[in-house]
Amino acid sequence: MATARPGRRWHDDDDPDRGLQPVRRRQNAGAPCERDVRSRMARSHRGSRLRQRVAVRTGCRDRAAANRHERLAYCAWLSRLLHRRSRAIYFLQGDEAESHGRLADAPALSRWLRYAVARGSYRLPLPMLCVSTWLRRQVHRPDAVVVGQGIDLDVFRPRQAQPQRTRVVVGTIGGVAPVKGYPDAVAALSQIERAIEVRVVADAAVPMPAGVDAQRLTAPTEMAMADFYSDCDVFVFASHREGFGLPPLEAMASGCAVVTTDCGGVADYARDGENCLVVPPGDPAALAAAIRRLVDEPLLRSRLTQQGVRTAAAWPRNAMTDRFADRIAQEVH
């Protein structure tokens, strides 16, 4: 993402935080799923607060923040060339070359054009902020400043212990974008020869896992999403590629034992065997094996849950927004 405008004016399209990874991306046609609606509502609220912090630190009371489309990085660069007082920062929250290019659900030519445009944008002579150390390495920008991500710890927090249940509740987020890996989660959950209950946040077009007791849910707000996590014993995140990956961290904060793929940015907080179980992306068999472990080993599930809560406590949202706003203020001044 990048923003630039002459005279220290900052402009955006009201989406400075794509951290809540919506299931559906712009390469997929059709109506947005419930997770996408929730993400847009939450991003709008967080984006407003982030713009306020940037405005306070920069002294600019105009609209402040960023646009998520990598194409605007080129516009920002040109603006910087044409207007000496222009300031531009590339704020990167995901490897668009992969998620919206090579791994997108689109014709081959479109995928590779997107890949080339995004890769080229990473090389523009603009200061860059990014959300994870993995992403900084991935885009080969050692000069990029990592501002991280964060969650609202007043919303995502452990709730009162659930009554003793006879079956372990496993939750996941469903979507149609291949890069999100939901078909892998469906295949894995369908292999579990255990008495489990499955909760899936998804819209009506998303198929449920076969052979298990599965319930479809909607979560239009962050609080509803926190309720979903709190009702689950295990949360499964099957994504193939993430710049950061907030859902596993939200689930940890809410008291879930987490199974996640090694999908990129999660490496900044996910530690296999310490606070979660980590498996290779695109491997339903490995995903199923990890879920079975947590279903069969309540002591392991409890230990990972406790460590996950401690891990999430180190990622408050305010710390991220402060780092982001402070860095922009440095560039502006």
C-alpha positions in Angstrom: 0.0 0.0 0.0 1.2 3.5 -0.6 -0.1 7.0 -0.2 1.2 10.3 -1.4 -0.1 13.8 -2.0 1.6 17.2 -2.4 1.9 19.5 0.6 1.9 16.8 3.3 -1.6 15.7 2.5 -2.3 12.0 3.0 -5.0 10.2 1.1 -6.6 6.8 1.3 -9.5 4.5 0.5 -10.3 3.8 4.2 -8.6 0.5 4.5 -5.3 0.9 6.4 -5.5 -2.5 8.2 -6.1 -5.6 6.2 -4.9 -7.6 9.1 -8.2 -9.3 9.8 -7.7 -11.3 6.6 -11.2 -11.5 4.9 -11.9 -14.8 3.4 -12.8 -13.3 0.1 -10.4 -11.2 -1.9 -11.0 -9.0 -4.9 -10.2 -11.7 -7.4 -13.4 -13.5 -6.4 -16.7 -12.4 -7.9 -20.0 -12.4 -6.1 -21.4 -11.1 -2.9 -19.0 -10.9 0.1 -19.2 -13.6 2.7 -20.0 -12.9 6.4 -16.4 -13.0 7.4 -15.7 -10.4 4.7 -18.5 -8.1 5.9 -17.2 -8.4 9.5 -13.7 -7.6 8.3 -14.8 -4.5 6.5 -16.8 -3.2 9.5 -13.9 -3.8 11.8 -11.4 -2.3 9.4 -13.5 0.8 9.0 -13.6 1.3 12.8 -9.9 0.6 13.3 -9.0 2.6 10.2 -10.7 5.7 11.7 -8.8 5.4 14.9 -5.5 4.8 13.0 -6.1 8.0 10.9 -6.7 10.0 14.1 -3.4 8.9 15.5 -1.5 9.6 12.3 -3.2 13.1 12.2 -2.2 13.9 15.8 1.4 12.9 15.3 1.9 14.5 11.9 -0.1 17.7 12.6 -2.1 17.0 9.5 -5.9 17.1 10.1 -6.7 16.0 6.6 -7.7 12.4 6.0 -4.6 10.2 6.7 -3.7 6.6 6.1 -3.4 4.3 3.0 -4.8 2.4 0.1 -4.3 -1.3 -0.1 -3.8 -1.7 -3.9 -0.2 -2.1 -4.9 -0.8 -0.2 -8.1 -1.0 3.0 -6.1 2.6 2.5 -5.1 3.5 3.6 -8.7 1.2 6.7 -8.4 2.8 7.6 -5.1 6.3 7.3 -6.6 5.3 9.5 -9.5 3.7 12.0 -7.1 7.0 12.1 -5.2 8.9 12.8 -8.4 6.6 15.6 -9.5 6.0 17.3 -6.2 8.9 17.9 -3.9 6.8 18.4 -0.9 5.0 15.1 -1.5 5.6 12.3 1.0 5.0 8.6 0.2 5.3 5.5 2.3 4.7 2.0 1.0 2.7 0.1 3.7 2.7 -3.6 2.9 0.5 -6.1 4.6 0.8 -9.1 2.4 2.8 -10.4 -0.5 0.4 -9.3 -3.2 2.6 -10.9 -5.9 1.7 -14.3 -4.4 -1.7 -13.9 -2.8 -3.2 -11.8 -5.6 -0.9 -13.0 -8.3 0.6 -16.4 -8.5 -1.8 -18.1 -6.1 -5.0 -16.2 -7.2 -8.0 -17.8 -8.7 -7.7 -16.2 -12.1 -6.5 -17.0 -15.7 -2.8 -17.6 -16.0 -2.1 -14.4 -17.9 -3.9 -12.3 -15.3 -2.1 -14.0 -12.4 1.4 -13.4 -13.9 0.6 -9.8 -14.8 -0.5 -9.1 -11.2 2.6 -10.9 -10.0 4.9 -8.8 -12.2 3.2 -5.5 -11.2 3.4 -6.3 -7.5 7.0 -7.5 -7.6 8.0 -4.4 -9.5 6.3 -2.2 -6.9 8.4 -3.6 -4.1 11.5 -2.2 -5.8 10.3 1.3 -6.0 12.5 3.8 -4.1 9.9 4.4 -1.4 10.3 3.9 2.3 8.4 0.8 3.3 6.5 -0.3 6.4 5.4 -3.9 6.7 3.5 -6.1 9.2 6.0 -9.0 9.8 9.6 -9.9 9.6 8.7 -12.7 7.3 7.1 -10.3 4.8 10.2 -8.0 4.9 12.4 -11.0 3.9 9.8 -12.2 1.4 9.9 -9.0 -0.6 13.7 -8.5 -0.2 13.5 -5.2 1.5 15.9 -5.3 4.5 15.4 -1.5 4.9 11.6 -1.9 5.6 10.4 -1.1 9.1 8.3 -3.8 10.7 5.4 -2.3 12.6 3.7 -5.6 13.3 0.0 -6.2 13.9 -2.2 -6.3 16.9 -5.5 -7.3 18.4 -8.0 -5.7 20.8 -7.3 -7.6 24.0 -10.5 -6.3 25.6 -12.5 -8.2 22.9 -10.3 -11.2 22.3 -9.7 -12.7 25.8 -10.4 -16.0 27.6 -14.0 -16.3 28.7 -15.5 -18.4 31.5 -14.6 -22.0 31.2 -17.1 -24.1 29.2 -19.1 -26.8 31.0 -17.6 -30.3 30.6 -18.3 -31.5 27.0 -18.3 -34.9 25.6 -17.0 -33.8 22.3 -14.2 -31.4 21.3 -15.3 -28.4 19.3 -13.1 -27.5 16.4 -13.6 -24.2 14.6 -12.3 -22.7 11.3 -13.1 -19.9 8.8 -14.5 -20.9 5.4 -14.0 -19.1 2.1 -13.7 -19.7 -1.6 -10.3 -18.1 -2.3 -7.9 -21.0 -2.9 -5.1 -19.1 -1.1 -7.1 -19.4 2.1 -6.8 -23.2 2.1 -10.3 -23.9 3.2 -10.6 -27.0 1.0 -7.6 -28.4 3.0 -9.4 -27.8 6.2 -12.5 -29.5 4.8 -10.4 -32.5 3.7 -8.6 -32.7 7.1 -11.8 -32.5 9.2 -13.5 -35.1 7.0 -10.6 -37.5 7.9 -11.1 -37.2 11.7 -12.4 -40.5 13.0 -13.3 -38.9 16.3 -16.5 -37.6 17.9 -16.0 -33.9 17.3 -18.2 -30.9 16.6 -17.2 -28.4 13.9 -18.0 -24.7 13.7 -17.4 -22.8 10.5 -17.7 -19.1 10.0 -18.9 -18.9 6.4 -21.6 -17.8 4.1 -24.2 -20.2 2.5 -22.1 -20.8 -0.6 -19.2 -22.4 1.3 -19.5 -26.2 1.7 -19.3 -27.9 5.1 -17.0 -30.8 5.9 -18.5 -34.2 5.3 -18.8 -36.9 7.8 -18.8 -34.7 10.9 -21.3 -32.7 12.9 -20.7 -29.3 11.3 -22.5 -26.0 12.0 -22.4 -22.9 9.9 -22.1 -19.6 11.7 -22.0 -15.8 10.9 -19.8 -13.3 12.7 -20.5 -9.8 11.6 -18.6 -8.1 14.4 -15.3 -8.5 16.3 -17.3 -9.4 19.4 -19.2 -12.1 17.5 -15.9 -13.5 16.2 -14.6 -13.5 19.8 -17.7 -15.5 20.9 -17.0 -18.0 18.1 -13.4 -18.5 19.2 -14.4 -18.8 22.8 -16.9 -21.6 21.9 -14.2 -23.6 20.3 -11.6 -25.9 21.9 -9.4 -26.0 18.8 -9.1 -23.4 16.0 -7.7 -24.5 12.6 -6.1 -22.0 10.2 -5.3 -23.6 6.8 -4.2 -20.5 4.8 -1.4 -20.9 2.2 0.0 -17.4 2.4 -0.4 -14.5 4.9 1.5 -11.3 5.4 0.8 -11.7 9.2 -2.3 -13.8 9.8 -4.4 -12.4 12.6 -7.1 -15.2 13.1 -4.7 -17.6 14.9 -3.6 -14.8 17.2 -7.2 -13.8 17.9 -8.0 -17.5 18.7 -5.0 -17.7 21.1 -6.1 -14.6 22.9 -9.6 -16.1 23.2 -8.3 -19.3 24.8 -8.3 -21.7 21.8 -5.6 -24.3 21.1 -4.4 -23.5 17.6 -3.4 -25.5 14.6 -2.0 -23.3 11.8 -0.1 -23.7 8.6 3.4 -22.3 8.2 1.9 -19.7 5.8 4.3 -16.8 6.2 3.7 -14.0 8.7 2.4 -16.3 11.5 6.1 -17.2 12.1 6.4 -13.9 14.0 4.4 -15.4 16.9 3.6 -19.1 16.2 5.9 -21.6 17.8 5.3 -25.2 17.0 4.8 -27.3 20.1 5.1 -24.2 22.4 1.9 -22.1 21.7 0.4 -24.0 18.8 0.9 -26.8 16.3 2.3 -25.8 12.9 2.0 -27.8 9.7 3.0 -27.3 6.1 0.5 -25.4 3.9 -1.5 -27.5 1.4 -1.1 -30.7 3.4 -4.6 -32.0 4.6 -3.0 -35.2 6.0 -0.6 -33.2 8.2 -3.5 -30.9 9.2 -5.7 -33.9 10.2 -2.9 -35.4 12.2 -2.4 -32.2 14.2 -6.1 -31.9 14.9 -6.2 -35.5 16.1 -3.4 -34.8 18.5 -5.3 -32.0 20.1 -8.5 -34.0 20.2 -6.8 -37.0 21.8 -4.4 -35.2 24.2 -6.2 -32.8 26.5 -3.1 -32.0 28.5 -1.3 -30.8 25.3 -4.4 -28.8 24.3 -4.5 -27.2 27.7 -0.8 -26.3 27.6 -0.9 -24.8 24.2 -4.0 -22.8 25.2 -2.2 -21.3 28.2 0.9 -20.4 26.2 -1.2 -19.0 23.4 -3.0 -16.6 25.8 0.5 -15.4 27.0 1.7 -15.0 23.4 -1.3 -13.0 22.4 -1.0 -10.6 25.4 2.3 -9.3 23.8 0.4 -8.1 20.6 -1.9 -5.3 21.7 -3.4 -3.3 18.8 -2.5 0.1 20.4 1.2 -0.7 20.2 1.0 -1.4 16.5 -1.0 1.7 15.7 1.5 3.8 17.8 4.5 2.4 15.8 2.7 3.0 12.5 1.7 6.6 13.4 5.2 7.4 14.8 6.9 6.1 11.7 4.7 8.1 9.4 5.3 11.2 11.5 9.0 10.7 11.1 8.7 10.6 7.3 6.4 13.6 7.1 8.7 15.8 9.3 
